[in-house]
Structure formats: C-alpha cells, structure tokens
Amino acid sequence: MSVRRLTQHRLRVNGSEHRVEAEGGTPLLYLLRNDLRLNSPKYGCGLGECGACTVLVDGIAARSCVVPVSLAENKEIVTLEGLGTAETPHSIQQAFIDAQAAQCGYCLNGMIMTAKALLDRNPSPDEQEIRAELRHNLCRCGAHVEILRAVMLAAERNRAGEAGQ
C-alpha cells in the first residue's frame, strides 16, 4: 500500500496567490478546476494532445492536464478568466466574439490561450504562422475557419494599434 504525500503548493493564478494541498504530480488542471473553481480550462484528452486545457505559464501556452503542480509553483499562471471580463473582454476574446468563432465552445479556451501566447510573442503573425501555432488544438465542430479568422482579426487590430492590451 502506498502512502499519499499531500503537500502545500503555492500557485499564482490570474494575479492572485493561492495555496493548495496536493501530491506534487497532480495535474495543474485538476487544481485549477476543482480547487480554484476556474472552469475555462477543460478536460479533453488528459494526454496534452487536444489543447482544451491550455493555460499560460509564464506567458507560454501549456497543457495543464500534463503539467504537474510541482512544476507550476512560483510561476505566473493565466487562465481565460484572467484575460478579461464579460463587460470588458480582452482584445483576443473580442476578436473571437466579433468573428463568431464558436460552435460548442469546448475548444475555445485552448484556441484563445494559444492565440494569446502567439500574439504576445508576435503581434503581427501571418496566416501560416497562425495555422502552425493552432495545428495541435483540436476542434470537433469544425469551426477552424472562424477561429483562424478571429486570430487574423486580432493580429490585424494589433497592426492597426487597436488592441490596447
């Protein structure tokens, strides 16, 4: 019989400090959803393959279902809830709204967070760069064209200086 070793972990999520108790190998996704009640990262495949659970860890898109909490400590974690609000959405969120880039919405968290990481690195990517960045994010509804359009719209607004965020 193995003994579970629960330890305290300090997480900085969406600008706030949180203390959670878990085994060091517990996937970050479980703590975000179950302990911190953040519903944007979704459980999709549990293998880091679909992208539904994507969050930003120190500005880099990461699949939270395969990131152990021990590796997320002392890092800046941002979820979709940390980008904007319903009243004042972040520019990337607004682009997805304007381009009507959703059907069921299950993949949107991953698409938006991956696009945010890309636009932070390169505010003016071309279509090929956007396609390459999103190639590992799966959408079963087939909203890829609208999603691509949304990211291109956000990039266009960046070029025009409209993004502001």
C-alpha positions as CSV (number, residue, x, y, z in Angstrom):
1,M,0.0,0.0,0.0
2,S,1.4,3.4,-1.0
3,V,1.2,6.4,1.2
4,R,-0.1,9.6,-0.4
5,R,2.1,12.6,0.3
6,L,0.0,15.7,0.2
7,T,2.0,18.9,0.4
8,Q,1.2,22.6,0.2
9,H,1.8,24.3,-3.1
10,R,1.7,28.0,-3.7
11,L,0.2,29.0,-7.1
12,R,-0.1,32.4,-8.6
13,V,-3.2,32.3,-10.8
14,N,-4.6,35.3,-12.6
15,G,-2.7,37.7,-10.4
16,S,-3.8,36.1,-7.1
17,E,-1.9,33.9,-4.7
18,H,-3.4,30.5,-3.8
19,R,-2.3,27.7,-1.5
20,V,-3.5,24.2,-2.5
21,E,-2.8,20.8,-0.9
22,A,-2.0,18.0,-3.4
23,E,0.6,15.4,-4.4
24,G,3.4,17.0,-6.4
25,G,2.4,15.1,-9.5
26,T,-1.2,16.2,-9.5
27,P,-2.1,17.8,-12.9
28,L,-2.4,21.5,-12.7
29,L,-5.8,21.2,-14.5
30,Y,-7.4,19.4,-11.6
31,L,-6.4,22.1,-9.1
32,L,-7.5,24.9,-11.4
33,R,-10.9,23.4,-11.9
34,N,-11.6,21.6,-8.6
35,D,-9.8,23.7,-6.0
36,L,-9.8,27.1,-7.6
37,R,-13.2,26.7,-9.4
38,L,-11.8,28.0,-12.7
39,N,-13.9,26.5,-15.4
40,S,-12.2,27.7,-18.6
41,P,-9.5,25.0,-18.9
42,K,-11.4,21.9,-20.0
43,Y,-10.6,18.3,-19.6
44,G,-10.4,16.9,-23.1
45,C,-8.0,14.1,-23.6
46,G,-5.9,14.1,-20.4
47,L,-2.8,13.5,-22.6
48,G,-1.8,17.0,-23.7
49,E,-3.0,16.3,-27.2
50,C,-6.2,18.3,-27.8
51,G,-5.4,21.7,-26.2
52,A,-8.7,22.2,-24.4
53,C,-6.9,22.6,-21.1
54,T,-4.4,25.2,-22.3
55,V,-3.3,28.0,-19.9
56,L,-0.4,30.4,-19.9
57,V,2.5,29.5,-17.7
58,D,5.0,32.4,-17.6
59,G,3.5,33.5,-20.9
60,I,3.9,30.2,-22.6
61,A,0.9,28.1,-23.7
62,A,0.9,24.9,-21.6
63,R,-1.4,21.9,-21.5
64,S,-2.4,21.9,-17.9
65,C,-3.5,18.3,-17.9
66,V,0.1,17.2,-18.2
67,V,1.8,19.9,-16.1
68,P,2.3,18.6,-12.5
69,V,1.5,21.2,-9.8
70,S,5.1,20.9,-8.6
71,L,6.3,22.4,-11.8
72,A,3.7,25.2,-11.8
73,E,4.8,26.6,-8.4
74,N,6.2,30.1,-8.4
75,K,5.1,30.7,-12.0
76,E,2.6,33.1,-13.3
77,I,-0.4,31.1,-14.4
78,V,-3.1,32.8,-16.5
79,T,-6.4,31.2,-17.4
80,L,-9.1,32.6,-19.7
81,E,-10.8,34.1,-16.7
82,G,-7.6,36.2,-16.1
83,L,-7.8,37.9,-19.6
84,G,-10.9,39.9,-19.4
85,T,-14.5,40.1,-18.2
86,A,-17.8,39.9,-19.9
87,E,-18.1,43.7,-19.7
88,T,-14.5,44.4,-20.9
89,P,-13.2,41.4,-22.8
90,H,-9.5,41.2,-23.7
91,S,-8.8,42.1,-27.4
92,I,-8.3,38.4,-28.3
93,Q,-11.6,37.5,-26.7
94,Q,-13.3,40.4,-28.5
95,A,-11.9,39.2,-31.8
96,F,-13.4,35.7,-31.2
97,I,-16.7,37.3,-30.4
98,D,-16.7,39.5,-33.5
99,A,-15.7,36.7,-35.8
100,Q,-18.3,34.4,-34.2
101,A,-15.6,31.8,-33.8
102,A,-17.5,29.3,-31.7
103,Q,-19.9,26.5,-32.0
104,C,-20.0,24.3,-28.9
105,G,-17.2,26.3,-27.3
106,Y,-15.3,23.4,-25.7
107,C,-12.1,24.0,-27.6
108,L,-12.2,27.8,-27.3
109,N,-10.3,28.1,-24.1
110,G,-7.3,26.4,-25.7
111,M,-7.6,28.2,-29.0
112,I,-7.8,31.6,-27.3
113,M,-5.0,30.9,-24.9
114,T,-2.7,29.5,-27.6
115,A,-3.5,32.5,-29.8
116,K,-2.8,34.9,-26.9
117,A,0.6,33.4,-26.4
118,L,1.3,33.7,-30.2
119,L,0.2,37.3,-30.3
120,D,2.3,38.2,-27.3
121,R,5.4,36.8,-29.0
122,N,4.5,38.1,-32.4
123,P,1.8,40.8,-32.6
124,S,1.6,40.5,-36.4
125,P,1.7,36.9,-37.5
126,D,0.7,35.9,-41.0
127,E,-1.9,33.2,-41.7
128,Q,0.7,30.4,-42.0
129,E,2.2,31.2,-38.5
130,I,-1.3,31.2,-37.0
131,R,-2.1,27.9,-38.7
132,A,1.1,26.4,-37.4
133,E,0.5,27.6,-33.9
134,L,-3.0,26.3,-33.7
135,R,-2.3,23.0,-35.5
136,H,-2.3,21.0,-32.3
137,N,-5.6,22.4,-30.9
138,L,-8.5,20.3,-31.9
139,C,-12.0,21.5,-32.7
140,R,-14.5,18.7,-33.3
141,C,-17.2,21.1,-34.5
142,G,-15.2,22.3,-37.5
143,A,-15.1,26.0,-36.5
144,H,-11.4,26.2,-37.7
145,V,-12.2,28.7,-40.4
146,E,-13.9,31.1,-38.0
147,I,-11.2,30.5,-35.4
148,L,-8.5,31.3,-37.9
149,R,-10.5,34.4,-38.9
150,A,-10.7,35.5,-35.3
151,V,-6.9,35.3,-34.7
152,M,-6.2,37.1,-38.0
153,L,-8.7,39.8,-36.9
154,A,-6.8,40.2,-33.6
155,A,-3.5,40.4,-35.5
156,E,-4.9,42.9,-37.9
157,R,-6.1,45.0,-34.9
158,N,-2.6,44.7,-33.4
159,R,-1.1,46.1,-36.6
160,A,-3.6,48.9,-36.6
161,G,-2.9,49.7,-33.0
162,E,-6.4,48.9,-31.8
163,A,-5.5,46.0,-29.5
164,G,-4.6,48.1,-26.5
165,Q,-3.9,45.1,-24.3
